[in-house]
């Protein structure tokens, strides 16, 4: 029987094999899994963390928070024996301030670095359920729900973790996050780049300070201390924002905030050292606070601009 021109012929015994270099493609059986549903050989497997390592990390974090909150209360809320009526407002300030510090610590650390200090010490991190880094919204949701997970000394959260195949407490389920073991990534964080960027930015800021001081001397305004400080603060802040933006664009987004934070810490420390070297005295307490605020606000704005740029 003759075959139709476009009708595929079925192979039979004794049929010549196809020419070398050609391949016959057949449809996969119905029960076969598509390729894109299979786990790639180079994709890291998420290792979900259960109760006890997370409990140890929480204990470490709570210990650090107690020390920080007690220190802030001693510094900013001193007691006054001659003002007995001031104890009630001071109590509310300390109470709400402690709550703000507690939740702020967990939210900021996890949003920027993916882990609190306790989790970092134990090699844990928080990610989305697909393994990608979590953002600010996920960090806020999962940590605000600690008020429920933390009931009865975190017994509620422990029960939910034990009952979850992904080891999720209520906050994790709402934010669609998981706690996993920290694994190595292809892009590595470099402390050498941190030192280089810190040195370059500090050099630029120092040169800007010398130029402003020189201009005030040339124009005869050297005695105008207020104007000099205001100009130095304004120009220095703008320079720092530009510097942090440029640095943020030169490092991978996966650890951009971590890199910028270390650079900011380096800027603060080197500023204090330069102040002590040139003025032969320790930096005043007010200047310490101003330097911290100026540097980290500039870092935040510069990092935000770097993330917003395409």
C-alpha positions in Angstrom: 0.0 0.0 0.0 1.3 3.4 -0.9 1.8 6.0 1.9 0.5 9.5 1.9 3.2 12.1 1.1 3.0 13.8 4.5 2.1 10.7 6.5 5.0 9.6 8.9 6.1 6.1 8.3 6.4 3.8 11.3 9.8 2.2 11.8 10.0 -1.6 11.2 12.5 -4.3 11.6 15.3 -4.1 9.1 14.8 -0.3 8.3 17.9 1.6 7.7 19.1 3.8 10.6 19.0 7.6 10.2 22.1 9.2 8.8 25.0 10.1 11.2 24.5 13.4 13.0 20.7 13.3 12.8 18.5 12.6 15.7 14.9 11.3 15.8 12.8 13.2 18.3 9.9 11.5 20.0 7.3 12.9 22.3 7.9 12.2 26.0 5.6 9.8 27.7 2.5 11.5 29.4 3.8 10.7 32.9 7.2 12.3 32.3 8.0 15.5 34.2 8.9 18.6 32.2 12.5 19.7 32.3 11.7 23.0 33.9 10.0 21.4 36.8 13.1 19.5 37.8 15.7 20.7 40.3 18.8 22.0 38.5 22.0 20.4 39.5 23.6 23.8 40.4 20.7 25.3 42.3 21.3 25.2 46.1 18.8 23.3 48.2 17.1 25.3 51.0 17.7 23.8 54.4 14.8 24.8 56.6 15.6 25.4 60.2 13.4 24.1 63.0 12.8 25.4 66.6 16.0 24.9 68.6 18.6 26.8 66.5 16.0 29.6 66.0 15.4 29.7 69.8 19.1 30.0 70.4 19.4 32.9 68.0 16.4 34.6 69.6 18.0 34.2 73.1 21.2 35.9 71.8 19.2 38.7 70.2 17.2 39.3 73.3 20.3 39.4 75.5 21.8 42.0 73.2 18.6 44.0 73.1 18.4 44.1 76.9 21.9 45.5 77.1 21.2 48.1 74.4 17.9 49.2 75.9 19.3 49.5 79.4 22.2 51.6 78.0 19.8 53.9 76.1 17.6 54.3 79.2 20.6 55.2 81.4 21.9 57.7 78.8 18.7 59.4 77.6 16.3 59.0 80.6 18.2 59.9 83.7 16.3 59.8 87.0 15.7 63.0 89.0 15.1 62.8 92.7 13.7 66.3 92.8 11.0 65.6 90.2 8.8 62.8 91.6 5.9 63.6 89.2 8.2 63.0 86.2 8.4 59.3 86.8 5.1 58.5 85.0 6.0 60.2 81.6 9.5 58.8 81.8 8.1 55.3 82.3 5.9 55.6 79.1 8.9 57.0 77.2 11.0 54.1 78.3 8.3 51.6 77.6 7.4 52.7 74.1 11.0 53.4 73.3 11.9 49.9 74.2 9.2 48.5 72.0 10.4 50.7 69.1 14.0 49.5 69.6 12.9 45.8 69.9 10.9 45.7 66.7 13.2 48.1 64.8 16.2 45.9 65.6 14.6 42.8 64.0 13.0 44.6 61.1 16.1 46.6 60.1 18.6 43.7 60.5 16.5 41.3 58.5 15.5 43.7 55.8 19.1 44.9 55.2 21.2 41.8 56.0 18.7 39.0 56.0 19.6 38.0 59.5 19.9 39.4 63.1 23.1 39.2 65.0 21.9 36.0 66.7 21.1 34.4 63.3 24.4 35.5 61.9 26.3 33.8 64.7 24.5 30.5 64.1 24.7 30.6 60.3 21.0 31.3 59.7 19.2 33.7 57.4 15.7 34.7 56.4 14.7 34.5 52.8 11.5 34.3 50.7 10.0 30.9 50.1 11.6 30.9 46.6 15.0 31.5 48.1 15.4 35.2 47.1 16.3 37.9 49.6 13.3 39.4 51.6 12.4 43.1 51.4 11.2 45.6 53.9 7.5 44.6 53.7 8.3 41.0 54.4 10.5 42.0 57.3 7.8 44.2 58.8 5.1 41.6 58.5 7.0 38.7 60.0 8.3 40.7 62.9 5.2 42.5 63.9 3.5 39.1 64.2 6.0 38.2 66.9 3.3 39.6 69.3 1.4 36.4 68.5 4.3 33.9 67.9 5.9 35.1 71.1 3.0 34.2 73.3 3.8 31.9 76.3 7.6 32.3 75.7 7.3 31.6 72.0 5.4 28.3 72.6 2.8 29.4 70.0 5.5 30.0 67.4 7.3 26.7 68.2 4.0 24.7 67.7 3.4 26.4 64.4 7.0 25.6 63.3 6.7 22.0 64.3 3.4 21.7 62.4 4.8 23.3 59.2 6.7 21.4 56.4 8.6 24.6 55.7 9.2 25.2 59.4 7.3 28.5 59.3 5.8 30.3 62.3 2.8 32.6 61.8 4.9 35.6 60.8 6.7 33.5 58.2 3.4 32.2 56.7 2.0 35.7 56.5 5.1 37.2 54.9 5.9 34.1 52.8 9.4 33.7 54.3 11.5 30.8 55.7 14.5 30.5 57.9 17.3 28.5 56.3 20.9 27.6 56.7 23.3 30.2 55.2 25.0 28.9 52.1 27.8 30.2 50.0 26.9 32.4 47.0 28.6 32.9 43.7 29.1 36.6 44.4 31.3 37.0 47.5 31.3 39.9 49.9 34.7 41.6 49.9 36.1 43.5 52.9 39.0 44.7 50.7 36.5 46.7 48.6 35.0 48.1 51.8 38.4 49.4 52.9 39.1 50.8 49.5 35.7 52.6 49.3 36.1 53.8 52.8 39.5 55.3 52.2 38.4 57.0 48.9 35.2 58.5 50.4 37.0 59.7 53.5 39.7 61.3 51.4 37.1 63.1 49.4 35.3 64.3 52.5 38.5 65.5 54.1 39.5 67.4 50.9 36.0 69.0 50.8 36.5 70.1 54.5 39.9 71.7 53.7 38.5 73.5 50.7 35.6 75.0 52.7 38.0 76.1 55.4 40.3 77.7 52.9 37.5 79.5 51.2 36.2 80.9 54.5 39.7 82.1 55.3 40.2 83.8 51.9 36.9 85.6 52.0 37.6 86.9 55.5 34.8 84.9 57.2 37.1 82.7 59.3 35.5 84.1 62.5 32.0 83.1 61.3 32.1 79.7 63.1 28.3 79.2 62.7 28.4 79.7 59.0 31.4 77.5 58.6 29.9 74.6 60.5 26.5 74.9 58.6 28.3 75.1 55.2 30.6 72.2 56.2 27.6 70.1 57.3 25.5 70.8 54.2 28.3 70.3 51.6 29.7 67.3 53.5 26.2 65.6 53.6 25.7 66.2 49.9 29.2 64.8 49.1 28.6 61.8 51.3 25.2 61.1 49.6 26.8 61.2 46.2 29.7 59.0 47.4 27.4 56.4 48.8 25.3 56.4 45.6 28.4 55.8 43.5 29.7 53.1 45.8 26.2 51.4 45.9 26.2 51.2 42.1 29.6 49.5 42.1 28.7 46.6 44.3 26.1 43.7 43.7 22.6 44.4 44.9 22.7 41.1 46.9 24.9 42.7 49.6 24.7 46.4 48.7 23.3 47.5 52.1 25.8 45.4 54.0 28.7 46.9 52.0 27.4 50.5 52.5 26.9 49.9 56.2 30.5 48.8 56.7 31.7 51.8 54.7 29.6 54.1 56.9 31.1 52.5 60.0 34.5 53.0 58.6 33.8 56.7 57.8 32.6 57.3 61.3 35.6 55.7 62.9 38.2 57.4 60.6 36.4 60.7 61.2 36.9 60.4 64.9 40.5 59.4 64.5 41.3 62.3 62.2 39.5 64.7 64.6 41.7 63.4 67.5 44.9 63.6 65.4 44.4 67.2 64.0 42.8 68.8 67.1 44.8 66.7 69.7 41.6 66.1 71.7 38.7 63.7 71.9 35.7 64.4 69.8 32.8 65.9 71.9 29.7 63.9 72.6 27.5 66.1 70.5 29.9 65.8 67.5 29.8 62.0 68.0 26.0 61.9 67.7 26.0 64.4 64.7 28.7 62.3 62.9 26.7 59.1 63.4 23.4 60.6 62.2 24.9 62.5 59.2 26.9 59.5 58.0 24.1 56.9 58.3 21.4 59.2 56.9 23.6 59.9 53.9 24.2 56.2 53.5 20.5 55.5 53.6 19.7 58.2 51.0 22.6 57.1 48.8 21.7 53.4 49.0 18.0 54.2 48.1 19.1 56.3 45.1 21.4 53.4 44.0 18.6 50.9 44.2 16.2 53.2 42.3 18.6 53.7 39.5 18.3 51.3 36.6 
